[in-house]
Amino acid sequence: MDTDERRRRILGLTRSSGSVEVAELATRFTVARETIRRDLKALERKGLIRRNHGGARPVESAGFETTLVERTTQHVPQKTRIAAAAAQLLGEAETVFIDEGFTPQLIAAALPRDRPLTVVTASLAVAHTLTDAEQTTVLLLGGRVRPGTLATVDHWASRMLAGLVLDLCFIGANGISREYGLTTPDPAVGEVKKQAVRGSRRRVLVGAHTKFGVVGFCRFAEVRDVEAIVTDTGLPSAEAQRYSLLGPQVIRV
């Protein structure tokens, strides 16, 4: 097996399993650990993976995106804390956009049930989470349903959002970068997110620390466009401070 083929297989394994370990890869491909480390460095330079202590994890791109089911198994304790902290930022908002994704779904579950709210979402999972909230009116955006994320996209969703002015937007991103802002792999998803950000008075970005430093295909907003970023303590405090210098309050939980 030549180097290119081994690296293609490593990338495939990383994407299929969600993470890989250097030691396991060295055994699997019968090569030295240093060889695997060089392979991972090469894949990271191409923006396909992110290395971590002892291994690597995939980066979502135009050609690869995790499904909602996969997201429900990754960093669940951190995402639960993020969602609870984000819900505390609701304030006096009466109309709220909740993005697609597992963390936004957890935010929906954490919203108060004892006051009237109108929730706008493209996510079927978010809408389902709120079916038992008697004082919450759910407006589900129409459009093409993406099977992997169970969310609607395309011009139907964007046009509906364009006619709304919302008090608050809970937005997620596949990548968060100080240089390139908030990104996502799919242009159709990016357009819905962009419209949600544009039509909201307040914006709160939610995302696990693994999203930071990652750059996706489609930019839909700048870091300065959000008033707060809620993440977990896996994001170093020094890096959180760098993001806060761009404008938003950074909350680590």
N, C-alpha and C positions, 0 to 999 in steps of 0.2 A: 504494500500500500504506500503510495507516495504522499508527500506532505499535504498537498491540496486536498486529496481525498480524505485523509485523516481529519483535516480541519473541517471539511464539510460534514463528516460524521459527528464530530464533536459538537458542531453547531446544532445539528439535528437532535442529538441527545439532550443538549441544553434546553432546546425549545420544547421537546416532548416531556421532559421530566421536571422542568422548572428550575433546576440547578444541577451542577455537576461538581465533583470533587477531583482534585488533581491526582490523588493516590488511586482512586478508582479508575480514572481514565488511563493512567500509566499501566495499570494491570490489564485493563481491557485491550489496549493496543500494543502491549508488550514493548513499551519504550520507557526511557528514563523520565522521571518527574520533571526534570529541567526541560526536556523536549516538549512536554505538555504545557509547561509554563510559557514557553516561547509561542506555542500554538495559541494559547489564550491571549497573550499579548497582541498577536497579529490580528485575532478576531476582534479584540477590543479596539484596536486602532481603526478598524473598519466600521466601528459603531454597532456591531452585531451582538456583543455581550458586554457585561460589566463584571470585572474580576472582583472577588472578595477574598477574605481570609481562607485560604485552602481550596478555592474553587472559583466558580463563576455562575452567573445567572443570565438569562436572555434579555435583550433589549427589544421592545416592541418597535416595529418598523413598518414601512409600506407593504412589506411582504409577510409580516408575521404579527399577530396580535393574540393575546390570551383571551380565552372565553370567560364569560361570567362565572361559569361553574368552576373554572380553574382559580379565579380570583377569590372565590369563597373559601379556598383552602390555604391561602397565602397570607401570612402576617395578620391573622385574625385578631389576636389580642390587641395589637397596635391599632388596627382599623376600628375596633370597637371603642377604644379610648378616644381616637380622633373624632369619631362620629358623635360621641357624647359631648365632647368639648365644643364641637361645631354647633350642635343644637343649642348650646347655651348662648350662642351669639344671635339667636333669633330676634331678641329685642321686641319691638312693637310691630314687627313686620306682619302684614296680613296676607300678602300675596308673595309666594315663594316658588322659585324654580329649583328643582332638584335634578341633578344630572344623572346620566346612566352610570352604572358601575356598582360594585359591592359596597364600598364605603358610603356613597350616597344612599343606597338602600338602607344601610344601618342608621343614617341620619334620619331618614323617614320614620323608622321605628322609634327613634328617640324624641321625636317632636311631641310637644304637649298635646294631650287629647281633650283638655278642658277649656279650650277657647276656639273660636272660629278661625279657620285658615283656608286659603285657597292655594293648592299646590299644583303647579304646572310641571309636567315631566314628559320626557320622551321614552322613559323606561317602563316597560310592562311590569317588571319586578317591583319597582317603587310603587306603582299604582296598586298592585296587589297587596303590598305591605300596608297600605293605608285604607284597605277596604273596610276595616272594622272601626275606623276613626269617624264617629258619627258627626262631629262638628267640622270635619275636613272635607272640602269640595275638591275633587281631583279632576284636573283637565289634562287628558292624555293627548299628546300631539299625534296627529295622523302621519302617515307616510309608509315607506318600505321598512319592514322589520328586519333588522340584521340578526340572523339566527344565533350567532355566537354571543351577542350581548343582550339580546331581547330588547332592543331599543329601536325607535323609529328615526328615519333620516330622510333626506332629500327635500325637494322644494315645498312639499306639503307642510312638513314640520317647520321649516324656516319661515314660510309665509304666515303660519299661525303665530309664531313668536314675534314676528315683525309688527303685529298689530297689538302687542301687549306692552304695558309698562309695569314692571314688577318691583316690589320693595326690596327683595333679597334674592340672591342667586348663590346656591351651593354648587360649585363647579369642580370637576375633577380634570386631570390631565394625565396622559401617558408619559409625558416628559416635562420636567421643570428645570429651566436653565436660566441663569442670570443674563447670559448673552442672547439667547434665542427666545426666551419667554416660555409660554405654555404651548405645548405641541401635542399632536395626536397623529396616528398613522393614516387615518382615513379622511379624505377631503370632505365627504358628506357629513361625517361626524363633526369635523372641524367647523363646518358652516353652521350647524345647529348650536354648537358651543359659542361661536362668535356672536350669533344673534342673541343668545341668552345673556352674555356679558354686556352687549350693547344696550339691551333693553332693561337692565336692572340698575336700580339706584345704588345698591350695595352688593359687593361680590366677595365671597369667601371661598378660597381655594383649599381643597382638602386632598391629602395624598400622603402615603407612607414615604419614609425616607429613601426608599429604593427608587423613587421617581426623580429625585434631584440629581442634576448633572446629566440627565438623559435628554437627548434631542430627537424628536420625532419628525415626520415628514411635513406636517401641516401646522403652521403657527396660527393660533386663533386669538391670542391675547398676549399682552406684556405683563411682567411681574407687577409693575406699577399700577396696573388696572384693578388690582384687588386690594381690599382694605385689610384683609387678614389671611394668613396662611396657617392652617392647622395641620401639624404633622406629628411624628413620634420622636422620641429622644434618640433614635438612631441617627438623626441628622445632628452632626456636631454643633455645639453652641456657637463656635466661631463662624461656621458656614451659615447658621441661622442669622447671625448678626450681619453678614454680608448681604443676605437677602433683604433684611429689614432696612438697610441703607437705601434700597430702591423704593421704599415707600410703605409696604405693608407691615402690620404687626405680625410677628412670627410666634406662634404658640406651639410649644413642644410638650407632648403629654405622654 
